[in-house]
Amino acid sequence: MPAPKTSDPGRPVATAGSGRPRPSAPRGALPALALAALAWALPGPSAAQAGAEGASRYREPVAELRAIVDAPRAPQLTLSPRRDLAALVRMPDLPGIDVVAQPELKLAGLRFHPRVHAPSQFTFGSELWLMDVASGSERRIAGLPEPLGLAGLAWSPDQRHFVFNRIDRASGANELWLVDVAALRARRLVAGLNTVAGSAYSWLPDSRGLLVRLQAGSPGPLPPADAVPTGPSVQQTEAGAGVRSIRTFQDLLRNENDALTLEHYLVSQPARVDLQGKVVRVGAAALYTSTSPSPDGRFVLAQRIERPFSYLVPLMRFPRVVEVLDATSGRSVHTVARLPLVEGLPTGNDAVPTGVRSVAWRADAPATLAWAEAQDGGDPAREAAVRDAVFMQAAPFSAAPVKLAALGSRYGGITWGRGDLALLDEAWWKNRRTKTWRIAPDAPAQAPQLLVDRSFEDRYADPGSAATLTDAAGRQRLLTSADGGSLFLLGEGASPEGDRPFVDRYDLATGKSERLFHSQAPYYEAPQALLDDSGLRLLTTRESPAEPGNFYVRDAGAAEPLRALTRFPHPTPQLRDVRKEQIRYKRADGVELTGTLYLPAGYDAGRDGPLPVLMWAYPQEFKSAQAASQVTNSPYRFNRISYWGPLPFLARGFAVLDDPSMPIVGEGDAEPNDTYIAQLTASAQAAVDELARRGVGDPKRVAVGGHSYGAFMTANLLAHTRLFKAGIARSGAYNRTLTPFGFQSEERNFWQAPETYLTMSPFNHADRIKDALLLIHGEQDNNSGTFPIQSERMFAAVKGLGGNARLVMLPNESHGYRARESILHMLAETDDWLQEYVRNATAERAQAKN
């Protein structure tokens, strides 16, 4: 039962412990669209002029686009363990380039700020307060630091306190602050955290302290940045090792100086800290990547990396020791595994390393470990009835591990409940199957019960994810009904009418579900947490196209069944009357497609005629045409106009088709990507034709765009069709020979499917790109496969072949752009491109470009 999809950026988010009619214009007034058209008709700099004038400095777009960038973001909410209190955190405006450009280290796949020993993060919570869930009343907290700099938050199991991680690069602070809930007062608990490898603090189960990792410093001195090399970097293959897939990772170690620098910053000291701030070390400092106390607090499950390091793979593939430490002395009491360096895996998305993996504490037992081990050598091509075995081992770890399950596909995790109830997930990418089993962890010999067996592509058949709650030890466990006989399932509710989130009560004895809640039009209401064990009292977020998402308490047994907790204002009220419609249309081969059509406020097709169009998409692979044809999203989601996607250009008079389906289907033994170009172009043609049929889109003035794999799609559509006057390709990859061991969902390597790699690479067809291509890329892109050289070489190819392209490289930016200056510049460049090559496109100009 997969977890629900993460909420959209900018929407209110809840974590449990663990969205009107358009007023008519005054008589005699011009329609809003007509007024805007007057502004669009005014002469402005061309894209080429803008490049000449602003190549060495940041630019800002027009005011209506700037306003979208600076729109406020909804606070984030974290529920307390008893679900009667919530901590709310407000996020500030985008950081400036002066913040994003601060020094960071890029080592072994990690990016972190050396001064604070923390991951590269540029936006921190700027305001913190509490809210009573029953009444909605707010409580302010005294003693908070300034600036707040909140990077993470965790409630104590007994709910009397919570802690937050404070980061302040100006002072070098990486601190843990404690909030006394009853007193509503905050104070610093401990300084000098080391969060380079992730969160470095966990509550102990008795709520009387925390397990933390502190900065320790390496045994040797930090090598200087300009150190003289002592020799070359050398790598050697292993004879007879066989074929291994080696993905294209970023930010790898390059030499011994890099390795020493990584050790200096990664080494940490485990320690216990009580509520008065007293620190007691737990064992010796080492290169820890995780430390987790057992549910009874007696032990710590620790993972630390060892030499030899690698220049080919990131930290997660380095040799590591998995061991159990005594929580008081730090003495190692049990070695779970010594795992070797993994420089490559067998071919296929179902490939995994051999040996222990996914090791974690069993949440419903005092001190029992559970983990999976591949039984097929980790190789999906090898025939095997059992792919993974799941084992358990209880303290004192002297008895042999007990086999809990033998699986025909890959282990996907366990949600623990009690001795006779846990849910075990397994999945197999090749055939898109997922299964959920009910198991009895206290009776491992008892046969498991199959609850779910379906294609994970089939959204309509998704039964939802089991609800959990925080137990007395601070662990997430299955939430059951008062009699223990039912679970509660929360799901997206995908259907032919769009997504309609739901809550079901699932009877464990009969296997039947009863629907307790179902989102109803004209709202999109999504359950965030169950507030009791009946499933009738919920915390939800509710939104509509014109109303932003807010938190509500829905209580079926109350006189007032729906009560608002928050009243976040519309972030972009100037665009409140934008129109949205979820549209359905059909591809030439019969596959049904979905897209969300947005039209500017005040637009009337009969009066104003067809508009220029911006399409923004991201292709997906499917093994079933039926699954590819399913409706996605909901027509009742809030029209959040975010700077990141295509919707800002509604303010510039464009129609926007957002997320139109671009399915790449390969049924049976067929591989989806072998017909990628044909299916991609057919989907694009269907979308353009549908907008023309509706009379809202001018088929001679359409642009296409996308980010990452969407940028790859954009370049391909310009290379293989003349449907579009322009393309906007952000942070993409265009030459698949530079990602020879697979990309996206492609399992085969280049040498297994050379024609597919070559045909899919728009770089190889750059001579066929006849329309305007805008390439934008972060200079420090850290996403696997999308090296900045991908855009640089694509631009050089189009330029050398006499095509029309522009390359914008954003300083200090990664795969997602973070600085306000970068976002504004991205919008200014995109707006120029759309105005010149799409809005102002003419038949004569298009003909001249042929």
N, C-alpha and C positions, 0 to 999 in steps of 0.2 A: 504494500500500500504506500506508494511514493508520497513524499511530502508535497504540500501545495506549493505552487510556483511563488517565488519571491515577489513581494509587492513592487509596483512600478516605482522608480525613483521619484521622490517628492511627495508620494502619497503617505498618509499617516500609517505608521507601522507599529504593531503590537507584538511583543514577545512575552510568553508566559514563563516567568522564572527562568527559566531555561534559555461624497460626490454630488424657465418661465416664459412665459410667452414673450415674444419680441414686440416691444412697443412700436407703434407706427410712427413715421416721421411727421413733424409738423407740416401743415398744409403750406405748400409753396417752397418747402425745403428740398434740396437735392438729396437723393438717397445716399446713405453712407458710402456705398460702393462707388457711386459717381464722384463724390468728393475725393475719395482716395485716388480715383483714376486721374484726377487733375494733378495730384502730386506726382503720380507715376510718369505723367507726360512731360514733367519738367526735365530739362537736359541735366545730365550728371556725368561724372567721369566714366569712361569705359573701363572694362577690366584691365586692358593693356595700360591705360593711363594711370589707373590706380596702382598698378605694379611699378610703374616708373617713379611715381611720386612717393610710394609708401613702402618700398622694398626693405628699408633699413629701420623701420619703426612700426609699432603696433598701430592699427587703425580701429576705429569704432564704427559700427553700423548706424543706420538711421535710428531715430529716437524710439520708434515703435518696437524695434528689435532689442534695443538696450533695455527697455522696460521689462521685457520677458526675462532677460538674463538676471535682472535684479529683483525679480518677484520673490516674495518670502516662501520659505519651505515649511511644511507642516512638521510639528514636533514628533519625536519618536517616543513610544510608550513601552515600558517594561513592567509587567505585572509582578506583584509580590507572590511568594509561595502560597499564601492563603487566598490570593486573588481578590482581596478586598482593598488593597492599596495599589497605586501605580506611580512609578517614577517617570516624569516627562522631561525630555531633553530637547532644547531648541538648538537647531543648527544655524550657524551664522551665514552671511553672504559668502560668495566664492572668495578664496584667498587671492592675493595679488601675486604677480610674477616674482616679486621680491621674496615672498615666502616659498614659492615652488622652486625657486632657483637656489635655495640654500643647499649647502653641501650634503651629499648622500653617497653612500658606498653601494656598489653593485657587485656582490660576490656570491657565487654558488647558487644563483637563482634568487637570492634575497636582495632587497633594497631597503636600506635603513639609514637613519640619521646617526652618525657616530657620536655626536655630542650627548645625545639622550639615550643611546642604546635602545632605540625603538624603531619599528618599521616605518617606512616612508608613508606618512599620512599628513595631509595638509589642511583638513577641516576637522575641527574638534567641537564638541558641544560647548555652547556659550552661555547656557542658562539651564538651571536644574530646579525642579520643584516636585512636590508630591500632590496626588489627587486621591480623594476618597471615592472609591468606586460606587458605594451606595448612594451618596448624595451629590457627587460631582464637585464638592468643595475642594479648594486648593489650599495647600499649606506651603509656606515659604520656609527656607532653610537658612539659618544663620551660620556665619563663620566660613562660608565658601570662599575659596581662593579667587584671586583676580590676576590674570584671566583664568577662567574656569578650566579650559583645555581638556575637557572630558573625552577620553579615548575608549572607555569601556566601563561597564557597571555590572555588579553582581550582588544579589540579595543574600543575606545569611539564611540558612535553613529555618531558623526560628523567627525570622522576619523582624527581629528587634533592631537590626542594623543593615546597612548595605555599604559596599565600598565602591569607589570609582578610581580609575587610573587617570592621573593628571599628567599631561605632557606640556612642557613649556620650553620651546627651543631657545628662547631668549636667555633664560637662566640656566638651561641645561637640566631642568627638573624632569624626572620620571618617577612619580610618586604614587602611593596608594593613600587615598583619603577615606576616612570612616564617617558615616552619617548615623547618628543616634536618632532613630525614628520617633521615639516618644518625646525626646527633648528638642527635636528639629534643629540639631546643631551638628556641624561638620568640623573635623579636625584632621590634620595630617597624621597618618599612622606610621608610615615607613617611607624612606626615600631610597633612591638608588636601585629601582627595579631594572631588570634586564629583560626586555620584551622583544629582542631582536628576532627570536624564533617564534613569536606569538605570545598569547596571554601567559602571564607568569604569576598568576595568583588564583588560588582555589580555596573556598571556605572548607574548614574542617567540619566534620559532621556534627560535632557538639556545639557549633556556632560560637565557640570561645576563642577562635583564632583562625589564621589562614596559613596555608602553605604557599610560600613565595619563592621566586628566584631573583637573587640580587646580583648586581654587577660585581665581578671578581677580578678581572684583568688577567691576561695570560701570564704564564711563568716567565716568558721571555719578553724583551722590549718590543714595542711596536715598530716594524720596519718603516723607515722613512719613505715618503712617496717617491723621492728621486734616488732611491737606493741603486747602486751600481749592480747590474746583474752578475751573478756568480756562475752562470752557465745557461745553456739553452733549455727550453721546455721540451720534453721528449715524451712521446706516446708510442705504444707498441701494441699491435693486434695480438690476439691469442690464436695460435694455429689450431685449426680444427674446431673452433668454437661454434661454427654454424652461422646461419643467417639470424641476425638480430635487428629489430627495428630501433633506430636511434633518432628520436625526434629532434627538431631544431630548437634547442633551448637558448634562452638569452642569459646574459649576466653571469657567465661561467668563470671559474677560476682560470687564470692564464699562466701563472708561474708560482714559484715558491713564496714570493713576497705576498701575493694574494692569499695564499694558504695561511701564512702566519698572521696576516691582518684579520682574516676570518676568525681564527682561533682567539685572537685578542678580544674581539668584540662578542663572540658567541659564548665564551666561557661564563658560567654563572654558578652561584652558590645557593643551593637549596636551604631554606630556613623556615622555621615556624615563627610567626609573630602573633602575640596575643592582643587583646583589645586595648591594652595600655601602651602598646608599641614596643614591648620587650621582644628582642630578636634572639632566637636560639638557632645556631647552625645545625643543619641535618646532613652529616657526612661531608665529603670533600667536594670542592668545585670541579666541574667537568663541562664538556661540551653538550649540555642538555638541550634537547629539543622539546621535551614534554615531561611533566611531573604531575601525577594525579593521586590524591589520597584514596585509600580504600573506603568503602561505605562505613566500616566500623572505626576508621581512623588509625588503625594500628600499623598500616603499611603505606608505602608509596610506590606506585608503578612508574618507573622512570625509563626514558629512552635517551641515550647519548650517542653521538657519532664518534667514530675513530678514524685514524689513518688506515689505509691510504685514501687520500682524496682523489677527485677526478677533475680533468679539464673538459670532460665530455658531457657530464650530466650534473644536475643541481643537487643541492644538499639532501633532498628527500631520497636520493638513490645512493648516498654514501654508506659505507659500512656502519653498522650500529649495534649497540648492545641494549637488549631489553631485559630489565631486571626488576626485582622487587626489593625495596629497601625497608629497613626498620624505620618507622616514622619518628622515633625518638633519637636513635643513635646515628641513623643514616647508613648503618652497616648493611651490606648486601646479604640478603637471606635466601635469594633464589634467582638464578639466571634463567630467564624464559627462553632466550635465543640470542645467538650471535649471528647477525645477518651480514652477508658479504656485500661488497660493492656490486651494484647492478648497472652495468653500462649497456643497456639495451634489453629488449624483451622479444619473445617470439612474435611473428607477424600476426596481426589481428587485434581488434578492439577488445576481445575477451582474454587477451594474454595478461598474465600476472607474474610477479616474481615467485620463486619457490620459497618454501619455509614459512615461518610464522608471519601472519599479517593481520591487520585490524584487531590487535590485541587491546582489550579494555576490561574494566571491572564489570562484573555482573551487578546490576543496580539493586537487585532485590535480595542479595546475600551479603553477609558480613565482609568476606574477603575471598572472592572467587574470580579467577580470570577466565575469559573466554576469547577464543581466536579462531581463525580459519587457516587452513593449509591446502595448497593445490595438490591434487592427487594425479594430475596429468602432466606434471612437469611445467605447469603454467602455460602449456602450448595448446591453443584451441584446435589446431590441426591434428592433434593426436587423438585417436579414438579412445574413449574412456566412458564407462558407465557412470563413474563418480568423478566429478570435476573438482569439487572442494569437500573437505571434511571440516566439521566444526568441533572444537574440543573445549573442555572446561577443566580447571584444576583449582582446588580449594586450598586455603592455608591449612597446615603449614607447608604445603607444596612438596611433601615427601612422597605422596602416592602418585602413581602414574596418571597422566591426563585421561579423562573420560570422554569418549566420543559422544557428542550430543546429536549430530546430524551428519548424514551423507547426502550430498547434493549433486544433482545432474547438471547444474550450471554454477555460476559464480555467486558466492556469498555476498549479500547486500546489507547485512546488519541484523541486530536483534533489538526489539523493543520489549523490555522486561516488565513483567507484572507481578507475579507471585510464583510460588513453587510449582503450581500446576498450570501456569498460564504465561506464555511469552509468544511473541510473533516474530518469526524468522523470515526474512526476505531473500530471494535469490533471483538472478536475471541472466539472460544470455543475449548479447547484442546481435549476434548473427541472425537470429530469427525473431528478435524483438519480444521475446517472451519474458514475463515476470510471474513469479509465484510467491504466495505468502502462506506459510504453514503455522498452525498452532502447535506448539510444543510444550512439554511439561519438563522444565529444567531439573526438577527434583526427582524425576523418573525418566532418565535419559533412554532407558530401554523401551519406553512406551512409544508406540508408533505415532508419528506426527499426523496431524489432520490438515488436509489441503483446504484452505479457505478461498484462495484466489488463484486463478490460472488464466492469464489473458495476454494480449499484445499490449505492451506499454505505449504503442502508438495510438491505440484505440481509446481516445479521451472519453468517448461516450460511455464506455464500460468501466471507467475508473470508479471503484467503490468508495474512494476517499482514504484518508490517513487516520489512524487511531489516535484519539486524543490522549494526552498525557498530563500528569500533574507532578508537582515537586513533593517528594516525600520528606519525612522528618530528617533524613540525612542529607537533603539537598539534591537528591538524584531524581531524574525524570523516569516515571513509571506509568504504566497503562492506567488510565482512569476507567474504573468500572462502576456500574450501578451500585446502589446501596446493598443489594443482595448478592453482588459479585457475579451475576449471571449474564451481564451485558457489557459490551464495549460501546464507545461512541465514535463515529466516523465523521470527519470533516472533509468535504470535497469541493472542487471547483464547479461541479455540476454541468460539465460540457454537454450541450444538446443542440439539436437543429435550430433552436431559438436563441442560441448563444449561451454563454456561461451563466449558470444560476446556482450560486453556492448553496450548500445544504449541510444539515446535521442529521445523521441517522443513528438510531439505537440498534445495535446488532446483537441479537440473541445468540449466545454461544451454544446453547443446546439445540436450537432448531435451525440455525444458520440463516434466519430470516431477519430482514431489516425493516424498521419502522421509521418513517420520515418525521422528524420532529420540527424541522425548520427548512424552508425553501425560499430563496430570494425571489421576490415578486416585482414585476414591472410596475411602475416605470423607474425602479431603483435597482442598483446593484449593491447588495448587502452581503458582506462576507464575514462569517464567524471567525473571530480571532482566538477566543478561548471559551471554555465552559466554566461557569462560575459556581456550579454545584454538581452533585452526582446524579441528577435526574435528567440532565440534558435540556432542561426547559428554561434555564437562565443563562444567557449568553452575553459575552462582550463582542460586539460587532463593529465593523466600519460600514457606513452607509453613504452612498453617493448617487448622483444622477448627472446627466450631461452638463447641467448648469449649476449644480451644487457640489462643492468640494467634499471629499471624504471627511467624516467626523466619527468619533467614537460614540456608541450607543450601548445602553443596557437593554436587552430584550428579555422580558420576563413573562412567560405565558400565563403565569398564575397571578399576576399583579393587576390592579385596577387600571393602571397605565402601563400597557404591555411594552411600549417603546419609549425610552427616555434618553434624551441627548446628554452626553457627558461633556462634550467639547463643542465649540462653535468657531472653528477656524474659518477665517474669511476667505473669499475668493482671491486667489493670488494674482489673477490677471483680469480684473473686472471689465477692463476695456474690450475684452474678447469674450464676454459672457454669452453673447448671442451667436457665436459660431454654431453652425449647423452640422450635425453628425448623423450618418446613416451607415449601418452595416449592410453591405451589398453582397449579393451572390451572383456568380456568373460561371460560365462553363468553358473549359479549354476545348480545343478542337478534338482531342482524343476522348472527351467525355468526362474528364476529371472536374469535379465541382470545386470552385475557388471562392475564397472569401476575402474581403478587404473592408477597411473602414474609410469611408468617404467623408471628408470635411469640406465645408464650403464657407466662404467668408460671411460675416454678419451682414445682413441687408441684401445679400445676393438674390436675384430673381432670374432664373434661366431664360424665361420668355422675354424679359426686358433687357437683360444685360448680355445675353448670348454666352457662348462657350468661353471658358476661362483657360489661361495657361495652367499647366498641371505640373506638380512635383509628385512623383511616385518614390516611395522609400521602402525598401524591402530587404529580406534576409532569407535566402533559400534554405530549405530543409529536405533531408533525405527520408524516404519512406520505403517500406517493403510491401505496402498495400495501397492500391489506388483508393480503396474504400476509406482507409484512415486518412489519406491525403485530402479527401473530399470533405472531411468533417469541418463544421463551423468552429471558428476560433474567436475568442474575445467576447465582449458583450456590447450591445448598443447602448447600455445604460451606464457605462463607466463615465466618470467625470472627464470633461474635455480639458485635461491638464495640458497647457501649452508650455512644454518644456523647451529650453534652449537646445537640448541635445538632439532631438529628432527633427522631423520636417515641419512640424506644426507652426513654428514662428512665421512661416511664409504665408500663412493665412492673413497675417497683418499686412502683407504686401500684395494682396489680391489674387493669390494663387489658390486653385483648388488643390487639395492634398489627398492622395490615396495612400494611406498609411498601412503598412504591413500587408500588402496584397499577397495572397498565397503564391509561392514559387516552389511547389513541390517537385522533387526529383525522385521518381518512383522506379524501383527495380524489383518486380515481383518474382517469386520463386527463386531460381538460380541466377537471375539477371542481376547485374550490379547497377545501382542507380546511376552512377557517374558515367557509364558507357554511353548513355544518351543524354548527358547533361545539357549540351548546347541546344539540342532539339526541344527538350522539355522546357528549358529556361525561356527560349524565345517564344514558344507557344504560349506560355503563361503571360509573358509581357504583352504579346499581341492581343490576347483575350482581355487583359485589363484596359489597354488603350481603346479597343473596340467598344467595350462596355461603357466607358466614360463618354465616348462619342455618341453611342446610341442613346444615352440619357440626356444628351444635349448640354452637359455641364463642362465637358473638357474638349478643348480644341486639339484634335489629333495631330495638327501641324506644329503645336507648341507644347511639347511634353518633355520634361526632364526626368531623369532617373538618378537615384542616389542610394547610398548605403555605407555602413561602417563595417570594417573588418571583412567578413565573408560577404557582406553586402557590397563592399567596394569591389571585391573580386567579381561579383555578379554584374556590377555596373560596367566595368571595363569590358566584360564579355558581351554584354548587350550592345555596347557601342561598336564592338568589333564585328558582330554577326548580324546586326539589324540596322535599319535607318529609321527606327521608330522614334528616336529621341533626338532633340536638338542639342542636348547637353547632358553631361553626366557629372555627378559630384561623388568622388571616391575617396573615402577617408580611411587611412590606416589599413590598407589592404595588402594582399599578396597577389602577384600577377604572373610569376614564373614558378611553376610547380616543380621544376627540377631543383629548385632551392629548398624544397621540402620533400625530399625523395622517399622518406619513410612514412608517408601518409600525411593527410591533412583533413581537417574537419572530421567527417565520418568515414573517409576513404581508408579502408583497411590495407589494401595492397600497396606494396612499395613500387617505386618507379620501374624497376627491372622486371616486375611481374606484369605491369600494365603500362608500358611506355606510351602507347598511342593515346590512352586516356589522359595521362599527364600532359602530353604535348598538345592534344586537342583542347583541353580545358584551360590552358594557359593563355590569357589574352596577350601576354608579351609576344607570343609566337605569331599573333595576328595583328600586331600593332599597325602594319601597313594598311589594314582595312578600317582603321578608326578614322572616320571622315568628319565626325562631329566633335564639338568642344568638350574636352575632358579636363576637369579641375581635380587635381590630386592634392590632398592634404594629409600630412603625416607628422606625428610627434618625433622629434629628433632622437628621443631616448625610449622608443617603443620597446617594452619588455615582454610582449605577447609572443608565444611560441609561433614561429613561422612568418610573422609580419615584421621582419627586420626593415628598418628605414630604407635600406638599399633596394627593396622591392619597388618603392615609389620612385626612387631616384633613377633606377634603370628603366622603368616604364616610361618616365618622362623623357629620358634621353632617346629612347626608341622612337617615340612619337615625334619628338623634335627633329631627330635625324631623318625621319621619313617624310618630313614636310607637313605634319599634322598640326592641329591646334590644341595645345595643352598648356597648363599652368601648374607649377609645383610650389606648394607652400609648406615649408618645414618649420614646425613650431618649436622654439627652443625650450629645453627642460621639460618637455611633455612626454608622457608615456602613451600607452595604447588608448587610454581615456584621457581627455584633456582636462586640466584642473584649474589653471590660473584664469582669473576673470579676463585679463588681457587676451589670453589665447582664445577663449570662447568668443569674445567680442570680435576678434580678428577673423575667426572662422566664419562667423555670421556675415561680416562685411564682405569677405571674399565670395562667399556663396551667393549673397544678394547681388553683388556685381555680376557674377556669372549668369545668374538666372535672368536678371534684367536685360543684359546685352544679348544673350544667345537664345533665350526662350521667349520672354515677354515681347521683345522687339524683333523677333524673327519674322522675316518676310519670305514670300515665295521666291522672289528674285535672289535674295541672299542665300537661301537654301540651295537654289539651283547652281549658284556660283561656286558653292562648296563641293558640289558633286564631281 
